[in-house]
Amino acid sequence: MSAIYHIITPSGQRLIEASTRAVAINFAVKSSVTAKSVTASELYALTKSGVQVEVAEPKKLDENQTKIEGV
């Protein structure tokens, strides 16, 4: 079953039909965002230039961690 998701980006708004919120977001950003693994030397150069490593963790929806977004 799918739903219509309202996706808001810096470049504008979109209505996307998808099976989940994550699928809708992925579809909306796939042409403007890329991701790749970095080598040790790339990691060193990027962190030396001020780019910080961020840890991506699922958003906890309740105190007991029984509901986790995207799981």
mmCIF file of the N, C-alpha and C atoms, coordinates in Angstrom:
data_MODEL
# 
_entry.id   MODEL 
# 
loop_
_atom_site.group_PDB 
_atom_site.id 
_atom_site.type_symbol 
_atom_site.label_atom_id 
_atom_site.label_alt_id 
_atom_site.label_comp_id 
_atom_site.label_asym_id 
_atom_site.label_entity_id 
_atom_site.label_seq_id 
_atom_site.pdbx_PDB_ins_code 
_atom_site.Cartn_x 
_atom_site.Cartn_y 
_atom_site.Cartn_z 
_atom_site.occupancy 
_atom_site.B_iso_or_equiv 
_atom_site.pdbx_formal_charge 
_atom_site.auth_seq_id 
_atom_site.auth_comp_id 
_atom_site.auth_asym_id 
_atom_site.auth_atom_id 
_atom_site.pdbx_PDB_model_num 
ATOM 1   N N  . MET A 1 1  ? 0.840  -1.170 0.000  1.00 0.00 ? 1  MET A N  1 
ATOM 2   C CA . MET A 1 1  ? 0.000  0.000  0.000  1.00 0.00 ? 1  MET A CA 1 
ATOM 3   C C  . MET A 1 1  ? 0.889  1.238  0.000  1.00 0.00 ? 1  MET A C  1 
ATOM 4   N N  . SER A 1 2  ? 0.551  2.223  -0.781 1.00 0.00 ? 2  SER A N  1 
ATOM 5   C CA . SER A 1 2  ? 1.367  3.423  -0.872 1.00 0.00 ? 2  SER A CA 1 
ATOM 6   C C  . SER A 1 2  ? 0.617  4.626  -0.317 1.00 0.00 ? 2  SER A C  1 
ATOM 7   N N  . ALA A 1 3  ? 1.359  5.695  -0.124 1.00 0.00 ? 3  ALA A N  1 
ATOM 8   C CA . ALA A 1 3  ? 0.806  6.954  0.360  1.00 0.00 ? 3  ALA A CA 1 
ATOM 9   C C  . ALA A 1 3  ? 1.468  8.087  -0.407 1.00 0.00 ? 3  ALA A C  1 
ATOM 10  N N  . ILE A 1 4  ? 0.875  9.267  -0.334 1.00 0.00 ? 4  ILE A N  1 
ATOM 11  C CA . ILE A 1 4  ? 1.449  10.455 -0.952 1.00 0.00 ? 4  ILE A CA 1 
ATOM 12  C C  . ILE A 1 4  ? 2.217  11.211 0.135  1.00 0.00 ? 4  ILE A C  1 
ATOM 13  N N  . TYR A 1 5  ? 3.490  11.486 -0.120 1.00 0.00 ? 5  TYR A N  1 
ATOM 14  C CA . TYR A 1 5  ? 4.342  12.189 0.827  1.00 0.00 ? 5  TYR A CA 1 
ATOM 15  C C  . TYR A 1 5  ? 4.684  13.578 0.292  1.00 0.00 ? 5  TYR A C  1 
ATOM 16  N N  . HIS A 1 6  ? 4.635  14.560 1.170  1.00 0.00 ? 6  HIS A N  1 
ATOM 17  C CA . HIS A 1 6  ? 5.003  15.932 0.838  1.00 0.00 ? 6  HIS A CA 1 
ATOM 18  C C  . HIS A 1 6  ? 6.483  16.082 1.166  1.00 0.00 ? 6  HIS A C  1 
ATOM 19  N N  . ILE A 1 7  ? 7.314  16.212 0.166  1.00 0.00 ? 7  ILE A N  1 
ATOM 20  C CA . ILE A 1 7  ? 8.760  16.318 0.328  1.00 0.00 ? 7  ILE A CA 1 
ATOM 21  C C  . ILE A 1 7  ? 9.162  17.776 0.137  1.00 0.00 ? 7  ILE A C  1 
ATOM 22  N N  . ILE A 1 8  ? 9.871  18.319 1.131  1.00 0.00 ? 8  ILE A N  1 
ATOM 23  C CA . ILE A 1 8  ? 10.306 19.707 1.084  1.00 0.00 ? 8  ILE A CA 1 
ATOM 24  C C  . ILE A 1 8  ? 11.828 19.737 1.022  1.00 0.00 ? 8  ILE A C  1 
ATOM 25  N N  . THR A 1 9  ? 12.369 20.377 -0.002 1.00 0.00 ? 9  THR A N  1 
ATOM 26  C CA . THR A 1 9  ? 13.815 20.491 -0.182 1.00 0.00 ? 9  THR A CA 1 
ATOM 27  C C  . THR A 1 9  ? 14.164 21.959 -0.393 1.00 0.00 ? 9  THR A C  1 
ATOM 28  N N  . PRO A 1 10 ? 15.435 22.308 -0.315 1.00 0.00 ? 10 PRO A N  1 
ATOM 29  C CA . PRO A 1 10 ? 15.822 23.696 -0.583 1.00 0.00 ? 10 PRO A CA 1 
ATOM 30  C C  . PRO A 1 10 ? 15.418 24.156 -1.990 1.00 0.00 ? 10 PRO A C  1 
ATOM 31  N N  . SER A 1 11 ? 15.309 23.226 -2.918 1.00 0.00 ? 11 SER A N  1 
ATOM 32  C CA . SER A 1 11 ? 14.965 23.606 -4.294 1.00 0.00 ? 11 SER A CA 1 
ATOM 33  C C  . SER A 1 11 ? 13.465 23.630 -4.556 1.00 0.00 ? 11 SER A C  1 
ATOM 34  N N  . GLY A 1 12 ? 12.646 23.224 -3.585 1.00 0.00 ? 12 GLY A N  1 
ATOM 35  C CA . GLY A 1 12 ? 11.206 23.274 -3.779 1.00 0.00 ? 12 GLY A CA 1 
ATOM 36  C C  . GLY A 1 12 ? 10.462 22.159 -3.077 1.00 0.00 ? 12 GLY A C  1 
ATOM 37  N N  . GLN A 1 13 ? 9.178  22.032 -3.404 1.00 0.00 ? 13 GLN A N  1 
ATOM 38  C CA . GLN A 1 13 ? 8.315  21.028 -2.803 1.00 0.00 ? 13 GLN A CA 1 
ATOM 39  C C  . GLN A 1 13 ? 7.867  20.022 -3.851 1.00 0.00 ? 13 GLN A C  1 
ATOM 40  N N  . ARG A 1 14 ? 7.674  18.788 -3.404 1.00 0.00 ? 14 ARG A N  1 
ATOM 41  C CA . ARG A 1 14 ? 7.230  17.723 -4.319 1.00 0.00 ? 14 ARG A CA 1 
ATOM 42  C C  . ARG A 1 14 ? 6.220  16.842 -3.607 1.00 0.00 ? 14 ARG A C  1 
ATOM 43  N N  . LEU A 1 15 ? 5.298  16.288 -4.352 1.00 0.00 ? 15 LEU A N  1 
ATOM 44  C CA . LEU A 1 15 ? 4.393  15.264 -3.851 1.00 0.00 ? 15 LEU A CA 1 
ATOM 45  C C  . LEU A 1 15 ? 4.807  13.954 -4.501 1.00 0.00 ? 15 LEU A C  1 
ATOM 46  N N  . ILE A 1 16 ? 5.160  12.971 -3.678 1.00 0.00 ? 16 ILE A N  1 
ATOM 47  C CA . ILE A 1 16 ? 5.679  11.705 -4.204 1.00 0.00 ? 16 ILE A CA 1 
ATOM 48  C C  . ILE A 1 16 ? 4.881  10.552 -3.618 1.00 0.00 ? 16 ILE A C  1 
ATOM 49  N N  . GLU A 1 17 ? 4.392  9.685  -4.484 1.00 0.00 ? 17 GLU A N  1 
ATOM 50  C CA . GLU A 1 17 ? 3.701  8.483  -4.038 1.00 0.00 ? 17 GLU A CA 1 
ATOM 51  C C  . GLU A 1 17 ? 4.741  7.385  -3.836 1.00 0.00 ? 17 GLU A C  1 
ATOM 52  N N  . ALA A 1 18 ? 4.743  6.786  -2.655 1.00 0.00 ? 18 ALA A N  1 
ATOM 53  C CA . ALA A 1 18 ? 5.727  5.752  -2.341 1.00 0.00 ? 18 ALA A CA 1 
ATOM 54  C C  . ALA A 1 18 ? 5.183  4.837  -1.253 1.00 0.00 ? 18 ALA A C  1 
ATOM 55  N N  . SER A 1 19 ? 5.838  3.696  -1.095 1.00 0.00 ? 19 SER A N  1 
ATOM 56  C CA . SER A 1 19 ? 5.404  2.726  -0.097 1.00 0.00 ? 19 SER A CA 1 
ATOM 57  C C  . SER A 1 19 ? 5.773  3.148  1.324  1.00 0.00 ? 19 SER A C  1 
ATOM 58  N N  . THR A 1 20 ? 6.876  3.897  1.487  1.00 0.00 ? 20 THR A N  1 
ATOM 59  C CA . THR A 1 20 ? 7.285  4.385  2.807  1.00 0.00 ? 20 THR A CA 1 
ATOM 60  C C  . THR A 1 20 ? 7.860  5.783  2.681  1.00 0.00 ? 20 THR A C  1 
ATOM 61  N N  . ARG A 1 21 ? 7.975  6.457  3.816  1.00 0.00 ? 21 ARG A N  1 
ATOM 62  C CA . ARG A 1 21 ? 8.568  7.788  3.852  1.00 0.00 ? 21 ARG A CA 1 
ATOM 63  C C  . ARG A 1 21 ? 10.014 7.749  3.370  1.00 0.00 ? 21 ARG A C  1 
ATOM 64  N N  . ALA A 1 22 ? 10.749 6.723  3.779  1.00 0.00 ? 22 ALA A N  1 
ATOM 65  C CA . ALA A 1 22 ? 12.150 6.606  3.368  1.00 0.00 ? 22 ALA A CA 1 
ATOM 66  C C  . ALA A 1 22 ? 12.277 6.453  1.853  1.00 0.00 ? 22 ALA A C  1 
ATOM 67  N N  . VAL A 1 23 ? 11.394 5.676  1.251  1.00 0.00 ? 23 VAL A N  1 
ATOM 68  C CA . VAL A 1 23 ? 11.422 5.501  -0.207 1.00 0.00 ? 23 VAL A CA 1 
ATOM 69  C C  . VAL A 1 23 ? 11.129 6.832  -0.895 1.00 0.00 ? 23 VAL A C  1 
ATOM 70  N N  . ALA A 1 24 ? 10.183 7.593  -0.374 1.00 0.00 ? 24 ALA A N  1 
ATOM 71  C CA . ALA A 1 24 ? 9.847  8.895  -0.966 1.00 0.00 ? 24 ALA A CA 1 
ATOM 72  C C  . ALA A 1 24 ? 11.023 9.859  -0.881 1.00 0.00 ? 24 ALA A C  1 
ATOM 73  N N  . ILE A 1 25 ? 11.679 9.902  0.273  1.00 0.00 ? 25 ILE A N  1 
ATOM 74  C CA . ILE A 1 25 ? 12.834 10.796 0.437  1.00 0.00 ? 25 ILE A CA 1 
ATOM 75  C C  . ILE A 1 25 ? 13.968 10.368 -0.485 1.00 0.00 ? 25 ILE A C  1 
ATOM 76  N N  . ASN A 1 26 ? 14.239 9.073  -0.526 1.00 0.00 ? 26 ASN A N  1 
ATOM 77  C CA . ASN A 1 26 ? 15.301 8.565  -1.398 1.00 0.00 ? 26 ASN A CA 1 
ATOM 78  C C  . ASN A 1 26 ? 15.023 8.932  -2.858 1.00 0.00 ? 26 ASN A C  1 
ATOM 79  N N  . PHE A 1 27 ? 13.802 8.760  -3.290 1.00 0.00 ? 27 PHE A N  1 
ATOM 80  C CA . PHE A 1 27 ? 13.427 9.087  -4.664 1.00 0.00 ? 27 PHE A CA 1 
ATOM 81  C C  . PHE A 1 27 ? 13.635 10.575 -4.943 1.00 0.00 ? 27 PHE A C  1 
ATOM 82  N N  . ALA A 1 28 ? 13.279 11.425 -3.981 1.00 0.00 ? 28 ALA A N  1 
ATOM 83  C CA . ALA A 1 28 ? 13.365 12.876 -4.176 1.00 0.00 ? 28 ALA A CA 1 
ATOM 84  C C  . ALA A 1 28 ? 14.799 13.379 -4.259 1.00 0.00 ? 28 ALA A C  1 
ATOM 85  N N  . VAL A 1 29 ? 15.695 12.759 -3.518 1.00 0.00 ? 29 VAL A N  1 
ATOM 86  C CA . VAL A 1 29 ? 17.064 13.293 -3.466 1.00 0.00 ? 29 VAL A CA 1 
ATOM 87  C C  . VAL A 1 29 ? 18.070 12.541 -4.318 1.00 0.00 ? 29 VAL A C  1 
ATOM 88  N N  . LYS A 1 30 ? 17.648 11.440 -4.941 1.00 0.00 ? 30 LYS A N  1 
ATOM 89  C CA . LYS A 1 30 ? 18.626 10.605 -5.648 1.00 0.00 ? 30 LYS A CA 1 
ATOM 90  C C  . LYS A 1 30 ? 19.384 11.329 -6.753 1.00 0.00 ? 30 LYS A C  1 
ATOM 91  N N  . SER A 1 31 ? 18.789 12.353 -7.353 1.00 0.00 ? 31 SER A N  1 
ATOM 92  C CA . SER A 1 31 ? 19.488 13.048 -8.430 1.00 0.00 ? 31 SER A CA 1 
ATOM 93  C C  . SER A 1 31 ? 20.385 14.175 -7.927 1.00 0.00 ? 31 SER A C  1 
ATOM 94  N N  . SER A 1 32 ? 20.223 14.582 -6.662 1.00 0.00 ? 32 SER A N  1 
ATOM 95  C CA . SER A 1 32 ? 21.017 15.706 -6.179 1.00 0.00 ? 32 SER A CA 1 
ATOM 96  C C  . SER A 1 32 ? 21.993 15.342 -5.059 1.00 0.00 ? 32 SER A C  1 
ATOM 97  N N  . VAL A 1 33 ? 21.938 14.115 -4.577 1.00 0.00 ? 33 VAL A N  1 
ATOM 98  C CA . VAL A 1 33 ? 22.809 13.701 -3.483 1.00 0.00 ? 33 VAL A CA 1 
ATOM 99  C C  . VAL A 1 33 ? 23.538 12.427 -3.876 1.00 0.00 ? 33 VAL A C  1 
ATOM 100 N N  . THR A 1 34 ? 24.820 12.377 -3.575 1.00 0.00 ? 34 THR A N  1 
ATOM 101 C CA . THR A 1 34 ? 25.582 11.153 -3.824 1.00 0.00 ? 34 THR A CA 1 
ATOM 102 C C  . THR A 1 34 ? 26.283 10.735 -2.538 1.00 0.00 ? 34 THR A C  1 
ATOM 103 N N  . ALA A 1 35 ? 26.628 9.481  -2.464 1.00 0.00 ? 35 ALA A N  1 
ATOM 104 C CA . ALA A 1 35 ? 27.365 8.970  -1.307 1.00 0.00 ? 35 ALA A CA 1 
ATOM 105 C C  . ALA A 1 35 ? 28.358 7.926  -1.791 1.00 0.00 ? 35 ALA A C  1 
ATOM 106 N N  . LYS A 1 36 ? 29.544 7.955  -1.216 1.00 0.00 ? 36 LYS A N  1 
ATOM 107 C CA . LYS A 1 36 ? 30.550 6.953  -1.554 1.00 0.00 ? 36 LYS A CA 1 
ATOM 108 C C  . LYS A 1 36 ? 31.433 6.728  -0.341 1.00 0.00 ? 36 LYS A C  1 
ATOM 109 N N  . SER A 1 37 ? 32.037 5.582  -0.270 1.00 0.00 ? 37 SER A N  1 
ATOM 110 C CA . SER A 1 37 ? 32.993 5.297  0.792  1.00 0.00 ? 37 SER A CA 1 
ATOM 111 C C  . SER A 1 37 ? 34.249 6.132  0.553  1.00 0.00 ? 37 SER A C  1 
ATOM 112 N N  . VAL A 1 38 ? 34.919 6.486  1.633  1.00 0.00 ? 38 VAL A N  1 
ATOM 113 C CA . VAL A 1 38 ? 36.152 7.263  1.490  1.00 0.00 ? 38 VAL A CA 1 
ATOM 114 C C  . VAL A 1 38 ? 37.349 6.419  1.901  1.00 0.00 ? 38 VAL A C  1 
ATOM 115 N N  . THR A 1 39 ? 38.459 6.736  1.300  1.00 0.00 ? 39 THR A N  1 
ATOM 116 C CA . THR A 1 39 ? 39.719 6.087  1.683  1.00 0.00 ? 39 THR A CA 1 
ATOM 117 C C  . THR A 1 39 ? 40.253 6.777  2.937  1.00 0.00 ? 39 THR A C  1 
ATOM 118 N N  . ALA A 1 40 ? 41.231 6.174  3.558  1.00 0.00 ? 40 ALA A N  1 
ATOM 119 C CA . ALA A 1 40 ? 41.842 6.768  4.745  1.00 0.00 ? 40 ALA A CA 1 
ATOM 120 C C  . ALA A 1 40 ? 42.438 8.139  4.429  1.00 0.00 ? 40 ALA A C  1 
ATOM 121 N N  . SER A 1 41 ? 43.067 8.263  3.267  1.00 0.00 ? 41 SER A N  1 
ATOM 122 C CA . SER A 1 41 ? 43.673 9.555  2.918  1.00 0.00 ? 41 SER A CA 1 
ATOM 123 C C  . SER A 1 41 ? 42.602 10.611 2.638  1.00 0.00 ? 41 SER A C  1 
ATOM 124 N N  . GLU A 1 42 ? 41.492 10.213 2.028  1.00 0.00 ? 42 GLU A N  1 
ATOM 125 C CA . GLU A 1 42 ? 40.393 11.155 1.804  1.00 0.00 ? 42 GLU A CA 1 
ATOM 126 C C  . GLU A 1 42 ? 39.789 11.583 3.136  1.00 0.00 ? 42 GLU A C  1 
ATOM 127 N N  . LEU A 1 43 ? 39.611 10.626 4.053  1.00 0.00 ? 43 LEU A N  1 
ATOM 128 C CA . LEU A 1 43 ? 39.077 10.932 5.377  1.00 0.00 ? 43 LEU A CA 1 
ATOM 129 C C  . LEU A 1 43 ? 39.981 11.929 6.096  1.00 0.00 ? 43 LEU A C  1 
ATOM 130 N N  . TYR A 1 44 ? 41.272 11.690 6.032  1.00 0.00 ? 44 TYR A N  1 
ATOM 131 C CA . TYR A 1 44 ? 42.237 12.588 6.663  1.00 0.00 ? 44 TYR A CA 1 
ATOM 132 C C  . TYR A 1 44 ? 42.134 13.996 6.070  1.00 0.00 ? 44 TYR A C  1 
ATOM 133 N N  . ALA A 1 45 ? 42.128 14.090 4.756  1.00 0.00 ? 45 ALA A N  1 
ATOM 134 C CA . ALA A 1 45 ? 42.083 15.398 4.089  1.00 0.00 ? 45 ALA A CA 1 
ATOM 135 C C  . ALA A 1 45 ? 40.773 16.132 4.403  1.00 0.00 ? 45 ALA A C  1 
ATOM 136 N N  . LEU A 1 46 ? 39.682 15.413 4.377  1.00 0.00 ? 46 LEU A N  1 
ATOM 137 C CA . LEU A 1 46 ? 38.395 16.050 4.639  1.00 0.00 ? 46 LEU A CA 1 
ATOM 138 C C  . LEU A 1 46 ? 38.286 16.534 6.076  1.00 0.00 ? 46 LEU A C  1 
ATOM 139 N N  . THR A 1 47 ? 38.685 15.701 7.035  1.00 0.00 ? 47 THR A N  1 
ATOM 140 C CA . THR A 1 47 ? 38.602 16.127 8.435  1.00 0.00 ? 47 THR A CA 1 
ATOM 141 C C  . THR A 1 47 ? 39.590 17.258 8.722  1.00 0.00 ? 47 THR A C  1 
ATOM 142 N N  . LYS A 1 48 ? 40.743 17.232 8.086  1.00 0.00 ? 48 LYS A N  1 
ATOM 143 C CA . LYS A 1 48 ? 41.726 18.310 8.254  1.00 0.00 ? 48 LYS A CA 1 
ATOM 144 C C  . LYS A 1 48 ? 41.178 19.632 7.726  1.00 0.00 ? 48 LYS A C  1 
ATOM 145 N N  . SER A 1 49 ? 40.323 19.568 6.681  1.00 0.00 ? 49 SER A N  1 
ATOM 146 C CA . SER A 1 49 ? 39.742 20.793 6.116  1.00 0.00 ? 49 SER A CA 1 
ATOM 147 C C  . SER A 1 49 ? 38.488 21.248 6.875  1.00 0.00 ? 49 SER A C  1 
ATOM 148 N N  . GLY A 1 50 ? 38.130 20.513 7.928  1.00 0.00 ? 50 GLY A N  1 
ATOM 149 C CA . GLY A 1 50 ? 37.012 20.971 8.762  1.00 0.00 ? 50 GLY A CA 1 
ATOM 150 C C  . GLY A 1 50 ? 35.721 20.181 8.642  1.00 0.00 ? 50 GLY A C  1 
ATOM 151 N N  . VAL A 1 51 ? 35.667 19.212 7.746  1.00 0.00 ? 51 VAL A N  1 
ATOM 152 C CA . VAL A 1 51 ? 34.461 18.393 7.620  1.00 0.00 ? 51 VAL A CA 1 
ATOM 153 C C  . VAL A 1 51 ? 34.430 17.421 8.791  1.00 0.00 ? 51 VAL A C  1 
ATOM 154 N N  . GLN A 1 52 ? 33.316 17.391 9.517  1.00 0.00 ? 52 GLN A N  1 
ATOM 155 C CA . GLN A 1 52 ? 33.206 16.517 10.677 1.00 0.00 ? 52 GLN A CA 1 
ATOM 156 C C  . GLN A 1 52 ? 32.478 15.231 10.318 1.00 0.00 ? 52 GLN A C  1 
ATOM 157 N N  . VAL A 1 53 ? 32.857 14.143 10.968 1.00 0.00 ? 53 VAL A N  1 
ATOM 158 C CA . VAL A 1 53 ? 32.180 12.863 10.804 1.00 0.00 ? 53 VAL A CA 1 
ATOM 159 C C  . VAL A 1 53 ? 30.902 12.898 11.627 1.00 0.00 ? 53 VAL A C  1 
ATOM 160 N N  . GLU A 1 54 ? 29.769 12.574 10.988 1.00 0.00 ? 54 GLU A N  1 
ATOM 161 C CA . GLU A 1 54 ? 28.480 12.509 11.670 1.00 0.00 ? 54 GLU A CA 1 
ATOM 162 C C  . GLU A 1 54 ? 28.061 11.048 11.773 1.00 0.00 ? 54 GLU A C  1 
ATOM 163 N N  . VAL A 1 55 ? 27.461 10.680 12.881 1.00 0.00 ? 55 VAL A N  1 
ATOM 164 C CA . VAL A 1 55 ? 27.003 9.310  13.080 1.00 0.00 ? 55 VAL A CA 1 
ATOM 165 C C  . VAL A 1 55 ? 25.512 9.255  12.766 1.00 0.00 ? 55 VAL A C  1 
ATOM 166 N N  . ALA A 1 56 ? 25.149 8.453  11.767 1.00 0.00 ? 56 ALA A N  1 
ATOM 167 C CA . ALA A 1 56 ? 23.748 8.295  11.378 1.00 0.00 ? 56 ALA A CA 1 
ATOM 168 C C  . ALA A 1 56 ? 23.133 7.181  12.206 1.00 0.00 ? 56 ALA A C  1 
ATOM 169 N N  . GLU A 1 57 ? 22.167 7.541  13.028 1.00 0.00 ? 57 GLU A N  1 
ATOM 170 C CA . GLU A 1 57 ? 21.475 6.561  13.857 1.00 0.00 ? 57 GLU A CA 1 
ATOM 171 C C  . GLU A 1 57 ? 19.980 6.723  13.653 1.00 0.00 ? 57 GLU A C  1 
ATOM 172 N N  . PRO A 1 58 ? 19.227 5.635  13.780 1.00 0.00 ? 58 PRO A N  1 
ATOM 173 C CA . PRO A 1 58 ? 17.766 5.755  13.678 1.00 0.00 ? 58 PRO A CA 1 
ATOM 174 C C  . PRO A 1 58 ? 17.221 6.649  14.786 1.00 0.00 ? 58 PRO A C  1 
ATOM 175 N N  . LYS A 1 59 ? 16.193 7.405  14.471 1.00 0.00 ? 59 LYS A N  1 
ATOM 176 C CA . LYS A 1 59 ? 15.554 8.274  15.448 1.00 0.00 ? 59 LYS A CA 1 
ATOM 177 C C  . LYS A 1 59 ? 14.695 7.428  16.386 1.00 0.00 ? 59 LYS A C  1 
ATOM 178 N N  . LYS A 1 60 ? 14.933 7.555  17.684 1.00 0.00 ? 60 LYS A N  1 
ATOM 179 C CA . LYS A 1 60 ? 14.157 6.812  18.678 1.00 0.00 ? 60 LYS A CA 1 
ATOM 180 C C  . LYS A 1 60 ? 12.836 7.537  18.898 1.00 0.00 ? 60 LYS A C  1 
ATOM 181 N N  . LEU A 1 61 ? 11.730 6.828  18.744 1.00 0.00 ? 61 LEU A N  1 
ATOM 182 C CA . LEU A 1 61 ? 10.422 7.452  18.840 1.00 0.00 ? 61 LEU A CA 1 
ATOM 183 C C  . LEU A 1 61 ? 9.813  7.369  20.230 1.00 0.00 ? 61 LEU A C  1 
ATOM 184 N N  . ASP A 1 62 ? 10.398 6.585  21.126 1.00 0.00 ? 62 ASP A N  1 
ATOM 185 C CA . ASP A 1 62 ? 9.909  6.520  22.500 1.00 0.00 ? 62 ASP A CA 1 
ATOM 186 C C  . ASP A 1 62 ? 11.051 6.209  23.461 1.00 0.00 ? 62 ASP A C  1 
ATOM 187 N N  . GLU A 1 63 ? 10.804 6.415  24.741 1.00 0.00 ? 63 GLU A N  1 
ATOM 188 C CA . GLU A 1 63 ? 11.852 6.247  25.755 1.00 0.00 ? 63 GLU A CA 1 
ATOM 189 C C  . GLU A 1 63 ? 12.386 4.830  25.846 1.00 0.00 ? 63 GLU A C  1 
ATOM 190 N N  . ASN A 1 64 ? 11.522 3.843  25.647 1.00 0.00 ? 64 ASN A N  1 
ATOM 191 C CA . ASN A 1 64 ? 11.923 2.447  25.779 1.00 0.00 ? 64 ASN A CA 1 
ATOM 192 C C  . ASN A 1 64 ? 12.577 1.894  24.524 1.00 0.00 ? 64 ASN A C  1 
ATOM 193 N N  . GLN A 1 65 ? 12.715 2.706  23.512 1.00 0.00 ? 65 GLN A N  1 
ATOM 194 C CA . GLN A 1 65 ? 13.324 2.316  22.241 1.00 0.00 ? 65 GLN A CA 1 
ATOM 195 C C  . GLN A 1 65 ? 12.622 1.129  21.585 1.00 0.00 ? 65 GLN A C  1 
ATOM 196 N N  . THR A 1 66 ? 11.320 1.002  21.851 1.00 0.00 ? 66 THR A N  1 
ATOM 197 C CA . THR A 1 66 ? 10.572 -0.077 21.216 1.00 0.00 ? 66 THR A CA 1 
ATOM 198 C C  . THR A 1 66 ? 10.115 0.294  19.819 1.00 0.00 ? 66 THR A C  1 
ATOM 199 N N  . LYS A 1 67 ? 10.056 1.597  19.558 1.00 0.00 ? 67 LYS A N  1 
ATOM 200 C CA . LYS A 1 67 ? 9.683  2.065  18.230 1.00 0.00 ? 67 LYS A CA 1 
ATOM 201 C C  . LYS A 1 67 ? 10.844 2.885  17.687 1.00 0.00 ? 67 LYS A C  1 
ATOM 202 N N  . ILE A 1 68 ? 11.420 2.440  16.598 1.00 0.00 ? 68 ILE A N  1 
ATOM 203 C CA . ILE A 1 68 ? 12.545 3.141  15.980 1.00 0.00 ? 68 ILE A CA 1 
ATOM 204 C C  . ILE A 1 68 ? 12.182 3.435  14.535 1.00 0.00 ? 68 ILE A C  1 
ATOM 205 N N  . GLU A 1 69 ? 12.330 4.689  14.138 1.00 0.00 ? 69 GLU A N  1 
ATOM 206 C CA . GLU A 1 69 ? 11.981 5.099  12.786 1.00 0.00 ? 69 GLU A CA 1 
ATOM 207 C C  . GLU A 1 69 ? 12.813 4.347  11.756 1.00 0.00 ? 69 GLU A C  1 
ATOM 208 N N  . GLY A 1 70 ? 12.151 3.871  10.713 1.00 0.00 ? 70 GLY A N  1 
ATOM 209 C CA . GLY A 1 70 ? 12.847 3.204  9.618  1.00 0.00 ? 70 GLY A CA 1 
ATOM 210 C C  . GLY A 1 70 ? 13.127 1.746  9.855  1.00 0.00 ? 70 GLY A C  1 
ATOM 211 N N  . VAL A 1 71 ? 12.701 1.215  10.995 1.00 0.00 ? 71 VAL A N  1 
ATOM 212 C CA . VAL A 1 71 ? 12.946 -0.198 11.300 1.00 0.00 ? 71 VAL A CA 1 
ATOM 213 C C  . VAL A 1 71 ? 11.647 -0.949 11.272 1.00 0.00 ? 71 VAL A C  1 
# 
